[in-house]
Amino acid sequence: MKIENIKTFGELKASGYQSKSIKDELRSNLRTKINKGEDTFTGIHGYENTVIPELERAILSRHNINLLGLRGQAKTRLARQMINLLDEWIPVIEGSEINDDPFNPISRYAVNLLAEKGDKTPIDWLHRSNRFAEKLATPDVTVADIIGDVDPIKAANLKLSYADDRVIHFGMIPRANRSIFVINELPDLQARIQVALFNILQEGDIQIRGFKLRLPLDIQFVFTANPEDYTNRGSIVTPLKDRIGSQILTHYPENIEIAKTITQQEAKSDNKQSDLIHVPDLAKDLLEQISFQARESEFIDHKSGISARLSITAYENLLSTAEYRSLRSKNDSTSIRLSDFMGIVPSITGKVELVYEGEQEGAASVAHSLISGAIKTLFPNYFPAIEKLEKEDYESPYQELINWFFEESGFELLDDVPEDEYKSKLNEITPLSDLIKEYQPELSAEDQYFMKEFLLWGLVEHKKLSKYRLSEGFRFKDIYGSYISGL
């Protein structure tokens, strides 16, 4: 008999259905997935050999779990994907507020209904998508919100005394019985609320005011926490930490390739942008390197973390900057330019917490320094490294290019210049094309112009050329010529 056709407790027993706890359910389905070689958590990159195996071992151990890590490390996404390890459907007693298991009823309503109707007790079916509850820990959360309290309206309607347990209004946790319950940012939860969780995690029951109430709840708890919270805002009380079976440390992407995969997966762009804008691979690498630079910057508070959302929103802004420029210049198609990276500054300033020195520099100045640092870091991957001290007889591969700028009064590259004019301007610098042919011979034609800009900016960062911001673009000049003209 199909489960949707089972409507009574008697039919459920006749079907041979075996009831099991949620932790055993998760464990059983995880074992099946591992045996079949299936991925347990999908769309989460960089955790394949670190976080995910630890999480799977915690599930096999039937542990409640604490995911500890800085912001933007997919903690909540991991927790939400655990519903895929639940059975698709489970039976509950129809009308139960707390998803009573017909074989193990715990509420007074369910016990009385089973006693009254026996095998004719009506059964409902609960899909796994409805077996997930989530609560963000905020200072205004009360015990009544998450555990429960006396409901005077229910007492009045049912004409019951406050001493009767039927006047209890169950909170979020009892209503999540036989479900996954997630508390995000656990350290932000007030200590007295954390204390209310002790019995639930250890003995599996709840206490509400003065009632002699013992409900052996069946819940898989997942907590998320930020290490910063332990010092700046709150902490997890020690007895509660002791009752959490596994604490798993999350982390940021370990290399640019993983970071790019995450950004491309998460960034929101429509078909118009995809058809209109070409994004060179170097531009994607540069964008991710900015986040890596931020995680090492002396101007940024490392304890607060640099979320993966920085790269995601910066990529969206980068596309929009190119789109905006293309619309204004009436181009049907365009490619990302290095000057477009000025459009991602708002994405950076909103995602970083500055230390005192960073505040003195200013958020926008720090953002520009991160872009400059990323260019300087990636430069040796594409062109010969430039040393601070060079031997007297050393012949720099960039000398001809530097001489070109020495002979020119100044080279200007405006932000909104049309595509043909932009390419024509860069093609004027013959030594630039020669360097691209020599050191990047396999580069596609559509990526060459971004690489040319990258080379110019790289020489600026290595103090071989100078760059000035104009109201509508940039001017590049020979560094010594600029100095002499200034005198």
Buried (B, 14 or more C-beta within 10 A) or exposed (E): EEBEEBBBBBBBEEBEBEBBBBBEBBBEBBBEBEEEEEEBBEEBBBBEEBBBEBBBEBBBEBBBBBBBBBBBBBBBEBBBBBBBBBBEBBBBBBEBBBBBBBBEBBBBBBEEBBEEBEEEBEBBBBEBEEBBBBBEBEEEBEBBBBBBBBBEEBBEEEEEEEEBBBBBBBBBBBBBBBBBBBBBBBBBBBEEBBEBBBBBBEEBEBBBEEBEBEBEBBBBBBBBBBBBBBEEEBBBBEEBBEBBBBBBEBEBBEEBEBBBBBBBEBBEBEEEBEEBBBBBEBBBBBBBBBBBBBBEBEBBBBBBBBBBBBBBBBBBBBBBBBBBBBEEBEBEEBBBBBBBBBBBBBBBBEBBBBBEEBEEBEBEBBBBBBBBBBBBBBBEEBBEEBEEEEEEEEEEBBEEBBEBBBEBEBBBBBBBBBBEEBBEBBEEBEBBBEBBEEBBEEBEEEBBBBBBBBBBBBBBBBEBBBBEEEEEBBBBBBBEBBEEEEE
